[in-house]
Amino acid sequence: MGIQGSFTDFVICAVSVRYQLAIFTDDKDFVGYKKILPIRLYDYRIEG
C-alpha cells in the first residue's frame, strides 16, 4: 500500500512533522496522508 501526492504536499507534511505543527488546509488529500504519515491537521470547523 502506498500514497501518491505532490512534492509540495510532502514537503508540507515533512515540515509539519519536523516542527510539530498542525496543517491548516481543506485539501482532502491530507486526510489520506494522515492515515500513513504522523501529521496533525488543524480543525478549523466551528461547532455550533
PATOR-184464 format. One record per residue (C-alpha): residue number from 0; residue in one letter; x, y, z. Coordinates in steps of 0.2 Angstrom, whole numbers, plus 5000, padded with zeros to 4 digits. Layout:
N
+-----+-----+------+------+------+
!   n ! res !    x !    y !    z !
+-----+-----+------+------+------+
! NUM !   A !    X !    Y !    Z !
...
+-----+-----+------+------+------+
END
This chain:
48
+-----+-----+------+------+------+
!   n ! res !    x !    y !    z !
+-----+-----+------+------+------+
!   0 !   M ! 5000 ! 5000 ! 5000 !
!   1 !   G ! 5006 ! 5017 ! 4996 !
!   2 !   I ! 5001 ! 5035 ! 4994 !
!   3 !   Q ! 5003 ! 5047 ! 4979 !
!   4 !   G ! 5004 ! 5065 ! 4981 !
!   5 !   S ! 5013 ! 5081 ! 4975 !
!   6 !   F ! 5031 ! 5085 ! 4980 !
!   7 !   T ! 5024 ! 5101 ! 4988 !
!   8 !   D ! 5011 ! 5091 ! 4999 !
!   9 !   F ! 5025 ! 5080 ! 5005 !
!  10 !   V ! 5036 ! 5095 ! 5009 !
!  11 !   I ! 5022 ! 5102 ! 5019 !
!  12 !   C ! 5020 ! 5086 ! 5028 !
!  13 !   A ! 5039 ! 5084 ! 5032 !
!  14 !   V ! 5040 ! 5102 ! 5039 !
!  15 !   S ! 5024 ! 5099 ! 5049 !
!  16 !   V ! 5031 ! 5083 ! 5057 !
!  17 !   R ! 5049 ! 5091 ! 5060 !
!  18 !   Y ! 5042 ! 5106 ! 5069 !
!  19 !   Q ! 5027 ! 5098 ! 5077 !
!  20 !   L ! 5015 ! 5109 ! 5068 !
!  21 !   A ! 4997 ! 5106 ! 5063 !
!  22 !   I ! 4992 ! 5108 ! 5044 !
!  23 !   F ! 4979 ! 5121 ! 5041 !
!  24 !   T ! 4970 ! 5115 ! 5025 !
!  25 !   D ! 4954 ! 5110 ! 5017 !
!  26 !   D ! 4963 ! 5099 ! 5004 !
!  27 !   K ! 4955 ! 5081 ! 5006 !
!  28 !   D ! 4972 ! 5073 ! 5001 !
!  29 !   F ! 4979 ! 5077 ! 5018 !
!  30 !   V ! 4966 ! 5066 ! 5026 !
!  31 !   G ! 4973 ! 5052 ! 5016 !
!  32 !   Y ! 4991 ! 5056 ! 5020 !
!  33 !   K ! 4986 ! 5056 ! 5039 !
!  34 !   K ! 4982 ! 5038 ! 5038 !
!  35 !   I ! 5000 ! 5034 ! 5034 !
!  36 !   L ! 5010 ! 5049 ! 5040 !
!  37 !   P ! 5011 ! 5056 ! 5058 !
!  38 !   I ! 5004 ! 5073 ! 5053 !
!  39 !   R ! 4991 ! 5083 ! 5063 !
!  40 !   L ! 4978 ! 5093 ! 5054 !
!  41 !   Y ! 4971 ! 5109 ! 5061 !
!  42 !   D ! 4952 ! 5108 ! 5064 !
!  43 !   Y ! 4946 ! 5124 ! 5058 !
!  44 !   R ! 4927 ! 5120 ! 5058 !
!  45 !   I ! 4917 ! 5130 ! 5071 !
!  46 !   E ! 4905 ! 5119 ! 5081 !
!  47 !   G ! 4888 ! 5127 ! 5085 !
+-----+-----+------+------+------+
END
